[in-house]
Amino acid sequence: MQFKVGDKAVYPGHGLGKITSIETKEILGATQKFYSLLLTSSDMKIMVPENQVKVVGLRSIITRKTADTVLEILQDRDTDYSLVRTGKNWSKRYQEYMKIIKTGNIVRTAQVFRELLNIEEKKGLSFYERQLMLTICKMIFDEISMIISVNELQKTFDFVGILANLKQ
């Protein structure tokens, strides 16, 4: 996948960013091209070698159709389906959720978020799961708000309320 300066891109596990430059560097005698990505949520700068884009999962932002699918998943709170089969051990669930998030698949990430919402309602979350839920909520909101206006988005799913609740 080729990116241009100014393109929005998603780095799995970290979220939305913008390609700020494309640089050529010499490392160990080999010349390599890098995408410089400035992450929206943290102002962290990540340099991704062009030949590693697929390996790390750097991708373009989602389409409106995918955004709608994500919102449908988030609204479907009645499901008892569990993504991970680790029982009641929160640390094992957390590890499995992280594997899913690091794939960069926003649909699967939304399923993790929905599952965490359901667990929180039923029995509460560990501190680390709450932090993970906060991170996922920001990642999903940042990306979807690039496609759907914040006002329209807020009518569909209460990201703002959830973020406020998680920050307490």
N, C-alpha and C positions, 0 to 999 in steps of 0.2 A: 504494500500500500504506500502510495506517495502522498506526502503532505506538502503544503505550501505555507510560507510565513503568513500568519493571521488565521490559519485554520484552527477550529476547535477540535480537540481530541480528548479521549478518555484514557487515562492510565489506570489499569485495574488495581483495585485496592486503595487508590488515592483520589480518584474522581476526575472531574472536568479540568481541562487546562487549555492553554492557547499556545500554538507554535510561535515562539517569538523570534527564532532565527534558525537557520540551517548552516551549520559550521563544518568545516573540514579541518580535521586535526591529524597530526602524525603521532601514532602511538606504537612504540616498539618497532619503529622503522616502517610501519604500514600506515598509509593514508586512509582515513575513514571519514565518512560523512555522518554527522549527528544532527538529530532534531532536538532543539532546545525547547522544553515545554515548561511554561509557568503555570503552576496549579492554582486554580481559582480560590479554593478553600483555605490554603495555607501560605500562599506566596512562595512555596518551595519551587526551586528550579530543578528539573530533571533533564539529563541529557541521555537520549536514546540513540544508540547506533542504528543507522538506517537498516543494516542487515539483521538487526535483532527485533525489529518492529513486531513481527508475528510471534516471536518467542515470548516477548514480555506482554503481548496482548494489546499494544497501543492500537486504538481504533477511532474511527470517526464517530460523531455523535449520532444518536438514533434517529429514526424517521418518526413522523407523526403516527404512523400505524403501530410501530413498536411502543411509542409513548402511550397510546390508547390501551394497548395490551397490558402494559405495566400498571396503568391506573385500574384496569379491570381486576387484575390480580390483587391489588391493594384493597379494593372495595369488597372483594369476596372473602369475608372474615368468617364464614360459616364452615369452612373446610377443616376437617380433622386430620388431613393428610400431613405426615411429617416428612421433611426432607432428609433428616438424619435419623438413624436408628441407634442412638446411643443411650437410650433410657433417660434417667433423671440426672445424670452427671453433667452439670453445666459446662465443665471444662472440656469434655469431649465434644459436646455440641458446639462449643465455641470454635474448636479446631476444625470441625467439619464445615461450619459456616464460613470460616476464613478461606478454606479451599475453594468453596463455591464463589466467593466474592473475588478472589484473585484470578478467576477465569475471565473476568470482565463482562460476563453475560448479564446484562441489566435485568432481563426477565427472571433469571434464576436468583439474582440479588434481591429483586422485589419479592420473590417467594420466601427468601430468608427473612426479609423485613416483616412480611405478613405473619410468618410463623412466630417471630419474636413478639409481635403485637399480641398474638393469641396467648402465648406463654405468659406474657406480662399480665394480661387480664385474668388468667386462671390462677396463677400462683406467684407471680412476680419474677423478676430477673436478677441475676447476680450483677454486681457492679460492672464487670467486664462485658457482660451481655448488654447492659444499658449503654455503655460506651460504644459498643459495636452498633447498636441500633441507632444511636445518634449519628455516627459516621455514615451509616447506610442511608439514613434519612436525608442527610445533607447531600450525599452523592447523587441520589435519585432526584431530589428536588433541583439541584444545580443543572443536571442534564435535561430533565424534562422542561424546566422553565426556559430553556433555549428554544423550545419548539412550541410550547403552549404558554400563553400569557399567564402571569402570576394570578391575576384575578380569576381567570377561567379555571386555573389549576386549583385554587383555593376552594372553589365551589364544588369541585369533584372530590378532593381529598384534603383533609385538614393537616397539611404539613406544618404550618406555623404553630398550631396547637400542640402537635406531637413534639416538635422541637422545643417549645417552651417547657413542656412537661418533663422532657428528658434532661434538660439543663438544670433542673431543680436539684 
